Amino acid sequence: MAVENPFDQKRGYQFGIEIEGEIDSGSSTGSVSSILPALNDAFSDAASVGLILKMNSPGGSPVQAGIINDEIRRDRKLHPK
């Protein structure tokens, strides 16, 4: 059975970011310091046509979540595709 290549030069690909655990400054995957660089990579990659956030989190810091939300909105304005 043939498997399609997920990367298509004409259509691009979807960038995925996986976040496990609490959204908190002390989290290894759920902190602003780990998520913002990944978001910036996703939005600045010319071949990326979409972003998938896979989150398994019980919640956490509203401040950290707000910063992440603000960055997503800012990046969408800077990179409208």
Secondary structure as UniProt FT lines:
FT   TURN            9..11
FT   STRAND          12..20
FT   TURN            25..26
FT   HELIX           32..44
FT   TURN            46..47
FT   STRAND          48..56
FT   HELIX           62..78
//
